[in-house]
Amino acid sequence: MNTTAMKVLAVEDDAVARRVLCQALKHLGYDVASAVDGEDAWSQLQDDPMRIVVSDWIMPDVDGLELCRRIRARDKEDYVYFVLLTGKDANQENQREAADAGVDDFLSKPLNANELWMRLRVAARILNYTQQLQQLEEMMPICSYCKKIRDDKNYWQQIEGYINERTGSEFSHSICPDCYDRVIVPELEELKKKSDE
């Protein structure tokens, strides 16, 4: 993944710290959007899905952990890599609390641009892998003879059942004009011949 194509959401309630974070991200080659708190970030993510969030932990109303929980609770959205930037001690308890909220990485303040760069390199690799995995999952192995589909447990089933399990879609069956002419008409003619004999 090319960093210049990636947009990062920088979330920080302190104006000076937000400016420093945004400048560091821009210097590293990222397209940067900024948010003044978790609620602002959440609102921006609804309108402009971004794949990387670098957020302060302690903010009024919606803090960094709550923002991360909201992001993780979304269904059917692309994976968002979440880096928590905080003045809190990087002790085991704080890291565990952050991990339980869904945080991918933990950086201590003051901001160290080299550490941020390393974390964002990891983020880019992980997002690239998740994109590749999603593309593989979107490919449906289908039997060229019977048209059954193989699911992720290596079980072959009818396409209707496979799609119904994943989307809830129901199917009604009919015959297209080509199949009617190619299959049904000859079968009807064959049955008519047999009944005339």
Rosetta silent file (secondary structure, phi, psi, omega in degrees, C-alpha in Angstrom):
SEQUENCE: MNTTAMKVLAVEDDAVARRVLCQALKHLGYDVASAVDGEDAWSQLQDDPMRIVVSDWIMPDVDGLELCRRIRARDKEDYVYFVLLTGKDANQENQREAADAGVDDFLSKPLNANELWMRLRVAARILNYTQQLQQLEEMMPICSYCKKIRDDKNYWQQIEGYINERTGSEFSHSICPDCYDRVIVPELEELKKKSDE
SCORE:     score description
SCORE:     0.000 S_00000001
   1 L     0.000  131.592 -179.777    0.000    0.000    0.000 S_00000001
   2 L   -83.293  127.947 -176.609    1.322    3.383   -0.970 S_00000001
   3 H   -63.460  -30.377 -178.076    1.296    5.849    1.946 S_00000001
   4 H   -67.447  -22.539  179.374    0.439    8.767   -0.317 S_00000001
   5 H   -88.641   -7.965 -175.260   -2.854    7.070   -1.179 S_00000001
   6 L   -97.136  135.042  178.118   -3.671    6.461    2.480 S_00000001
   7 E  -105.140  132.859 -179.293   -5.602    8.935    4.553 S_00000001
   8 E  -113.297  135.458  174.755   -4.986    9.063    8.290 S_00000001
   9 E   -97.838  117.129  178.296   -7.393   10.540   10.807 S_00000001
  10 E   -97.770  120.367 -175.292   -5.513   12.339   13.598 S_00000001
  11 E  -117.823  115.310 -176.844   -7.675   12.710   16.710 S_00000001
  12 L  -157.851  127.925 -177.948   -6.418   15.002   19.469 S_00000001
  13 L   -81.761  -20.669  177.659   -8.268   17.486   21.681 S_00000001
  14 L   -85.329  121.803 -173.702   -5.174   19.596   22.436 S_00000001
  15 H   -60.128  -42.174 -178.543   -4.689   22.049   19.555 S_00000001
  16 H   -67.761  -46.646  179.254   -0.878   22.175   19.788 S_00000001
  17 H   -62.553  -37.813  178.063   -0.514   18.384   20.045 S_00000001
  18 H   -62.759  -43.359  179.467   -2.973   17.972   17.130 S_00000001
  19 H   -63.450  -43.185  179.310   -0.900   20.335   14.972 S_00000001
  20 H   -62.379  -44.439  179.686    2.331   18.457   15.841 S_00000001
  21 H   -63.140  -46.167 -179.844    0.696   15.095   15.034 S_00000001
  22 H   -61.987  -42.247  179.260   -0.727   16.337   11.727 S_00000001
  23 H   -64.182  -41.528  179.205    2.613   17.817   10.683 S_00000001
  24 H   -62.805  -43.256  179.638    4.419   14.577   11.538 S_00000001
  25 H   -64.883  -42.203  178.373    1.923   12.545    9.500 S_00000001
  26 H   -64.268  -41.403  178.764    2.175   14.902    6.528 S_00000001
  27 H   -61.365  -31.913  178.733    5.973   14.792    6.739 S_00000001
  28 L   -80.940   -2.341  174.432    5.745   10.972    6.559 S_00000001
  29 L    97.910   13.189 -178.810    3.767   11.275    3.320 S_00000001
  30 L   -94.827  149.710  169.557    0.218   10.681    4.513 S_00000001
  31 E   -81.039  128.588 -170.190   -2.933   12.530    3.545 S_00000001
  32 E  -121.364  133.980  167.569   -4.217   13.800    6.912 S_00000001
  33 E  -115.802  150.463 -179.224   -7.617   14.687    8.302 S_00000001
  34 E  -126.840  152.072  178.430   -7.920   15.931   11.868 S_00000001
  35 E  -133.806  144.686 -175.497  -10.582   15.744   14.534 S_00000001
  36 L   -85.048  -14.268  176.850  -10.841   17.720   17.780 S_00000001
  37 L  -167.440  179.865 -177.339  -12.289   14.822   19.799 S_00000001
  38 H   -63.499  -37.474  179.739  -13.781   11.341   19.521 S_00000001
  39 H   -66.243  -42.957  176.796  -17.248   12.557   18.574 S_00000001
  40 H   -61.886  -42.754  178.813  -15.837   14.696   15.764 S_00000001
  41 H   -62.192  -45.187 -179.668  -13.741   11.739   14.577 S_00000001
  42 H   -59.811  -43.326  178.792  -16.755    9.409   14.631 S_00000001
  43 H   -62.293  -44.109  179.748  -18.758   11.891   12.577 S_00000001
  44 H   -64.605  -38.214 -179.567  -15.960   12.232   10.016 S_00000001
  45 H   -66.183  -26.489  177.221  -15.579    8.466    9.687 S_00000001
  46 H   -68.466  -35.921 -176.945  -19.268    8.174    8.765 S_00000001
  47 H   -90.060  -30.232 -174.245  -18.763   10.533    5.832 S_00000001
  48 L  -140.834   86.860 -178.020  -15.214    9.627    4.818 S_00000001
  49 L   -60.268  121.530  178.177  -14.087    6.111    5.784 S_00000001
  50 L  -114.586  147.511 -172.631  -10.376    6.216    6.603 S_00000001
  51 L   -90.994  -14.907  178.742   -8.265    3.115    7.138 S_00000001
  52 E  -130.971  133.043  174.884   -5.890    4.471    9.819 S_00000001
  53 E  -124.343  129.447  171.507   -6.743    6.388   12.990 S_00000001
  54 E  -115.261  113.616 -170.831   -4.145    7.845   15.344 S_00000001
  55 E  -130.039  143.017  169.105   -6.002    8.983   18.439 S_00000001
  56 E   -66.261  154.504  177.684   -5.357   10.443   21.847 S_00000001
  57 L   -85.009  -56.982 -172.804   -6.764    8.353   24.696 S_00000001
  58 L   -86.953  110.574  176.489   -7.982   10.991   27.150 S_00000001
  59 L  -145.213  155.579  178.589  -10.549   13.325   25.557 S_00000001
  60 L   -67.509  152.838  178.088  -13.862   14.755   26.767 S_00000001
  61 L    61.509  -93.996 -179.336  -17.093   12.848   26.044 S_00000001
  62 L   -95.965  106.747 -179.453  -15.936   10.214   23.532 S_00000001
  63 L   -84.329 -178.534 -176.893  -12.381    9.206   24.415 S_00000001
  64 H   -61.404  -38.998 -179.583   -9.977    7.194   22.262 S_00000001
  65 H   -68.298  -40.569  178.487  -11.074    3.817   23.613 S_00000001
  66 H   -65.579  -39.387  176.580  -14.767    4.548   23.037 S_00000001
  67 H   -60.191  -44.799  179.416  -13.982    5.721   19.509 S_00000001
  68 H   -63.167  -42.140  178.248  -12.121    2.472   18.866 S_00000001
  69 H   -60.252  -41.990  178.710  -15.004    0.400   20.281 S_00000001
  70 H   -61.949  -42.791  179.793  -17.440    2.185   17.965 S_00000001
  71 H   -63.313  -43.392 -178.801  -15.220    1.498   14.972 S_00000001
  72 H   -68.489  -25.308 -177.774  -14.886   -2.185   15.884 S_00000001
  73 H   -79.342  -11.997 -178.772  -18.651   -2.529   16.351 S_00000001
  74 L   -69.673  143.423  176.969  -19.406   -1.535   12.750 S_00000001
  75 L   -96.588  145.713  169.920  -20.519   -4.310   10.410 S_00000001
  76 L    55.171   38.459  175.304  -19.229   -4.861    6.895 S_00000001
  77 L  -114.471  154.524  175.341  -16.725   -2.020    6.895 S_00000001
  78 L   -61.681  149.026 -178.802  -13.101   -2.162    5.801 S_00000001
  79 L   -64.309  137.753  177.428  -10.672   -2.813    8.638 S_00000001
  80 L  -112.209  125.846  177.273   -9.383    0.320   10.386 S_00000001
  81 E   -86.144  124.365 -171.719   -5.932    0.221   11.972 S_00000001
  82 E  -115.672  116.746  176.801   -6.132    2.082   15.295 S_00000001
  83 E  -106.906  124.259  179.046   -3.065    3.599   16.980 S_00000001
  84 E   -96.657  123.050  179.581   -3.614    4.976   20.479 S_00000001
  85 E  -111.011  121.078 -172.327   -1.352    7.900   21.388 S_00000001
  86 E  -149.788  155.264  173.490   -1.381    8.731   25.078 S_00000001
  87 L   -86.070   -7.396  178.251    0.362   10.311   28.013 S_00000001
  88 L   -67.823  153.515  177.375   -0.746    7.380   30.190 S_00000001
  89 L   -60.453  143.791  178.107    1.906    4.921   31.313 S_00000001
  90 L   -86.894   44.833  179.556    2.477    2.048   28.913 S_00000001
  91 L   -78.747  171.001 -174.860    2.026   -0.411   31.752 S_00000001
  92 H   -60.968  -40.578 -178.718    0.450   -3.821   31.305 S_00000001
  93 H   -62.824  -46.340  179.432   -2.937   -2.768   32.690 S_00000001
  94 H   -66.433  -40.139  178.762   -3.270    0.205   30.322 S_00000001
  95 H   -65.977  -38.073  178.561   -2.091   -1.802   27.342 S_00000001
  96 H   -66.984  -41.911  178.238   -4.551   -4.576   28.165 S_00000001
  97 H   -60.762  -41.721  178.477   -7.420   -2.078   28.502 S_00000001
  98 H   -65.701  -44.594  179.943   -6.487   -0.600   25.114 S_00000001
  99 H   -63.186  -40.031  178.471   -6.206   -4.036   23.490 S_00000001
 100 H   -63.178  -28.311  178.204   -9.599   -5.071   24.911 S_00000001
 101 H   -80.207  -11.276  178.575  -11.124   -1.992   23.270 S_00000001
 102 L   106.371    8.601 -179.562   -9.688   -3.102   19.904 S_00000001
 103 L   -68.022  137.164  179.214   -6.617   -0.870   19.718 S_00000001
 104 L   -87.069  -34.283 -175.371   -3.927   -2.227   17.359 S_00000001
 105 E  -147.585  156.077 -171.576   -0.972   -0.237   18.646 S_00000001
 106 E  -131.406  119.095  177.580   -0.032    1.888   21.647 S_00000001
 107 E  -120.305  136.566  178.275    2.306    4.915   21.517 S_00000001
 108 E   -91.205  145.849  173.136    3.337    7.009   24.497 S_00000001
 109 L   -81.354  152.997    2.623    3.538   10.789   24.445 S_00000001
 110 L   -73.221  156.321 -177.333    5.471   12.868   23.652 S_00000001
 111 L   -60.191  129.128  173.708    5.172   11.910   20.002 S_00000001
 112 L  -111.142  111.869 -173.591    8.235   10.236   18.552 S_00000001
 113 H   -60.602  -34.956  179.964    8.083   10.570   14.752 S_00000001
 114 H   -68.288  -42.583  176.793   10.306    7.535   14.160 S_00000001
 115 H   -63.518  -41.030  177.359    8.127    5.301   16.355 S_00000001
 116 H   -61.049  -44.030  178.762    5.023    6.631   14.592 S_00000001
 117 H   -58.289  -44.172  179.400    6.623    5.880   11.222 S_00000001
 118 H   -62.817  -43.674 -179.376    7.345    2.277   12.310 S_00000001
 119 H   -63.560  -39.476 -178.595    3.764    1.774   13.539 S_00000001
 120 H   -72.418  -28.651  173.237    2.338    3.163   10.311 S_00000001
 121 H   -64.697  -43.381  176.518    4.548    0.853    8.232 S_00000001
 122 H   -62.360  -43.798  179.102    3.079   -2.079   10.149 S_00000001
 123 H   -57.595  -45.078 -179.412   -0.402   -0.616    9.639 S_00000001
 124 H   -61.773  -41.426  178.691    0.134   -0.398    5.881 S_00000001
 125 H   -64.847  -45.382 -178.741    1.253   -4.043    5.712 S_00000001
 126 H   -64.517  -42.866  178.660   -1.683   -5.265    7.786 S_00000001
 127 H   -64.406  -35.716  176.678   -4.192   -3.249    5.764 S_00000001
 128 H   -64.065  -44.004  178.288   -2.675   -4.621    2.578 S_00000001
 129 H   -64.018  -40.986  179.673   -3.064   -8.188    3.911 S_00000001
 130 H   -65.559  -34.798  177.645   -6.661   -7.573    4.980 S_00000001
 131 H   -67.127  -42.035  178.026   -7.441   -6.226    1.509 S_00000001
 132 H   -63.688  -42.031  178.874   -5.893   -9.305   -0.122 S_00000001
 133 H   -62.743  -43.268  178.835   -7.830  -11.586    2.238 S_00000001
 134 H   -61.085  -41.040  178.684  -11.077   -9.784    1.459 S_00000001
 135 H   -64.944  -39.676  177.925  -10.441  -10.206   -2.270 S_00000001
 136 H   -65.545  -40.107  179.128   -9.789  -13.926   -1.788 S_00000001
 137 H   -65.989  -29.456 -179.439  -12.968  -14.301    0.262 S_00000001
 138 H   -74.895  -19.127  175.775  -14.913  -12.545   -2.474 S_00000001
 139 L   -77.834  128.026 -178.871  -13.813  -15.182   -4.986 S_00000001
 140 L  -107.859  112.891  176.269  -16.311  -18.021   -4.905 S_00000001
 141 L   -69.614  119.841 -175.173  -14.975  -21.445   -5.954 S_00000001
 142 E  -127.707  137.652  178.884  -17.776  -22.918   -8.041 S_00000001
 143 L   -69.323  128.625 -177.753  -18.005  -26.308   -9.744 S_00000001
 144 L   -73.890  -10.804  178.807  -18.109  -25.816  -13.498 S_00000001
 145 L   -98.181  -58.281 -174.445  -20.447  -28.819  -13.884 S_00000001
 146 L   -96.984   -8.620  177.781  -23.038  -28.768  -11.107 S_00000001
 147 L    68.663   20.101  172.109  -22.546  -25.105  -10.056 S_00000001
 148 L   -75.270  154.334 -179.904  -22.163  -25.935   -6.360 S_00000001
 149 E  -111.507  140.145  176.474  -20.000  -23.540   -4.327 S_00000001
 150 E   -91.669  125.487  179.456  -17.249  -24.551   -1.885 S_00000001
 151 L   -87.898 -176.159 -176.304  -17.456  -22.670    1.391 S_00000001
 152 L   -71.235   -6.553  176.147  -14.612  -21.835    3.795 S_00000001
 153 L  -103.633   14.692  178.828  -15.050  -25.231    5.524 S_00000001
 154 L    63.765   31.039  178.254  -14.444  -27.046    2.211 S_00000001
 155 L  -105.728  131.289 -179.576  -18.116  -28.068    2.012 S_00000001
 156 E   -93.008  130.161  179.502  -19.851  -27.992   -1.373 S_00000001
 157 E  -144.214  163.919  178.979  -23.400  -26.710   -1.426 S_00000001
 158 L   -61.035  144.527 -177.029  -25.967  -25.321   -3.830 S_00000001
 159 H   -57.750  -35.394 -179.294  -25.369  -21.686   -4.755 S_00000001
 160 H   -63.233  -42.807  178.967  -28.776  -20.697   -3.389 S_00000001
 161 H   -66.928  -40.335  179.333  -27.955  -22.058    0.085 S_00000001
 162 H   -60.456  -49.474 -178.618  -24.504  -20.470    0.085 S_00000001
 163 H   -68.426  -39.083  179.546  -25.845  -17.011   -0.769 S_00000001
 164 H   -60.989  -42.129 -179.811  -28.824  -17.373    1.593 S_00000001
 165 H   -62.625  -34.001 -174.732  -26.539  -18.153    4.566 S_00000001
 166 H   -92.380  -26.713 -175.263  -24.416  -15.057    3.942 S_00000001
 167 H  -123.596  -15.916 -176.244  -27.010  -12.509    2.851 S_00000001
 168 L    81.210    3.953 -179.018  -30.427  -13.856    3.841 S_00000001
 169 L   -68.436  140.360  175.100  -31.534  -13.644    0.200 S_00000001
 170 L  -105.042  151.737 -177.887  -34.334  -15.972   -0.884 S_00000001
 171 L  -121.371  142.177  167.563  -34.576  -17.390   -4.393 S_00000001
 172 L  -112.677  147.850 -175.228  -37.451  -18.221   -6.683 S_00000001
 173 L  -110.102  143.375  178.547  -36.693  -20.503   -9.594 S_00000001
 174 L  -148.597 -173.568  178.848  -37.659  -20.123  -13.186 S_00000001
 175 L  -125.251  127.443  179.260  -36.282  -21.031  -16.600 S_00000001
 176 L   -74.245  159.409 -178.707  -34.573  -18.504  -18.820 S_00000001
 177 H   -57.301  -39.027 -179.910  -35.572  -18.382  -22.534 S_00000001
 178 H   -63.602  -46.760  179.217  -32.264  -19.896  -23.686 S_00000001
 179 H   -66.850  -34.523  177.563  -32.559  -22.900  -21.349 S_00000001
 180 H   -60.477  -48.213 -179.480  -36.226  -23.289  -22.292 S_00000001
 181 H   -69.001  -38.933 -173.834  -35.320  -23.548  -25.987 S_00000001
 182 H   -80.936  -35.186 -173.484  -32.170  -25.613  -25.423 S_00000001
 183 H  -112.152  -52.830 -171.319  -33.369  -28.018  -22.698 S_00000001
 184 H   -70.262  -47.576 -178.892  -37.132  -27.945  -22.109 S_00000001
 185 H   -57.996  -48.011  177.163  -38.393  -27.909  -25.720 S_00000001
 186 H   -61.398  -37.408  178.393  -36.290  -30.974  -26.703 S_00000001
 187 H   -65.116  -41.021  178.188  -37.420  -32.796  -23.530 S_00000001
 188 H   -63.989  -41.575  178.479  -41.077  -32.006  -24.307 S_00000001
 189 H   -64.119  -40.161  178.274  -40.627  -33.186  -27.892 S_00000001
 190 H   -64.240  -42.015  177.831  -39.001  -36.406  -26.674 S_00000001
 191 H   -64.761  -38.381  179.426  -41.880  -37.022  -24.245 S_00000001
 192 H   -64.310  -41.667  178.691  -44.410  -36.351  -27.026 S_00000001
 193 H   -61.484  -44.887 -179.003  -42.672  -38.863  -29.295 S_00000001
 194 H   -63.673  -38.070 -178.537  -42.725  -41.501  -26.548 S_00000001
 195 H   -74.499  -25.338  178.570  -46.415  -40.937  -25.829 S_00000001
 196 H   -78.300  -19.516 -178.031  -47.283  -41.166  -29.564 S_00000001
 197 L   -75.790    0.000    0.000  -45.587  -44.572  -29.867 S_00000001
